[in-house]
Amino acid sequence: MPKIYLIDVTNRDGVQTAKLGLSKLEKTMINLYLNEMGVFQSEFGFPTTRHETNYLQANLELAEMGVLKPIRLEGWIRAIVEDVELSFKRVPGIRHLNLSISTSDQMINGKFHGKKTRDSIIGEMTDAVDAARKHGAESIGVNAEDASRTNIDFLVKFGLAAKAHGAMRLRYCDTLGYDNPFSIYESCKKLAENTSMPIEIHCHGDLGMAVANSIAGAKGALDGGQDSYINTTVNGIGERAGNADLIAVILALTKSKQFAEKYPLGNKIDLCRSWEIAKFTSYAFDVPIPINQPGVGANAFAHSSGIHADGVLKDPENYELYSYEDLGRGEPVKVETGREIITGQYSGISGFSHVMGQMDVKFKSREEANEVLELVRYANVESHKPLVEDELVFIAKYPQIAKKLLTMTPLE
């Protein structure tokens, strides 16, 4: 039976959002949370970009150590041979890639100004797939950017060419949020039926339908006999109006009427991690979670209407489709209103040791504590905000990895 898998692209598409960004440590923490949640794959960055190199290598090292497992770490590049070559030069250990190229006539005329044709687009893509296979890539996805405005017969031809050269998935990109649930269902079903390839679905929220389109597209792929891979971002962070929200997608897949009975997930998702990852990502991006966000918004389980309050007190299922415990919520949030010691770029060893001691982190020597403190200082400089407990514990546990995450080489 075909199944649905989740590929989170927060660390690729999310960080491309105008006016926003993440430090390399914050990107790593999101990968850790995604792994704990059971997400199949993280599109963890750009292997052709110099400032990503140490971060990508450090995360691959965490995977080798078993810390970032079983999640797969996949890089995004343009579907050109030059990007493939540069990726394996800068990040030799990378094994999963998504190769992207625009496919619509709008992009051919408006972006490439007629310098590319449909045939040359397929040629560039297949050459890139060949190069990735030559370098030992274990999985290759090909991305049809602006697929929702691309002729469907050309998309089939594009997918079949990719498959013939060894690509494993075809990513249908609703780049402008142009699709609706009915149109994307038909497109993904036709692609699945005519290419016999798993279909990866990447939706944006320009018309407010990113989650609905993702579910409908996945249904189309499965009805067409193929696995489906839904792209998400945490809290829906993404370019312009954002991407399909990770938690809303999971809730829709598992809680919506009769869907999960027919369209199962390919691997177990721990929904209880939802609050943790949403809260951290909100803090890291410095973007508040909308009050009405499904599952994790402040009002997701709030009731004031007399009829609703009476009904939910009698039986929560009267007015709640799922419980707050399902999402890892319910614990009181502690807010310090008295003396507070903060660790940051100007912290001293006494205050730092006090903070770490409260988390039951003990150091073998003062020298070890000073080494970790120095890394914490640099992490604070990079993020411009106090580190959360999980970040401090991570640095104390993996100081050599943290050192790589905090190291960039501007010029080679």
Secondary structure, DSSP 8 states (H G I E B T S, - for coil): ---EEEEE-TTTTGGGSTT----HHHHHHHHHHHHHHT-SEEEEE-TTSGGGHHHHHHHHHHHHTTSS-SSEEEEEEESSHHHHHHHHHH-TT--EEEEEEE-SHHHHHHTSTTS--HHHHHHHHHHHHHHHHHTT-SEEEEEEETGGGS-HHHHHHHHHHHHHTT--EEEEEETTS---HHHHHHHHHHHHHHH---EEEEEB-TTS-HHHHHHHHHHHHHHTTS-EEEEEBGGG--STT-B-BHHHHHHHHHHSTTHHHHS-BSS---GGGHHHHHHHHHHHHT----TT-TTTSTTTT---SHHHHHHHHH-GGGT-SS-GGGGT--S------S-----STT--HHHHHHHHHHTT---SSHHHHHHHHHHHHHHHHHHSS---HHHHHHHHH-HHHHHHHT---S--
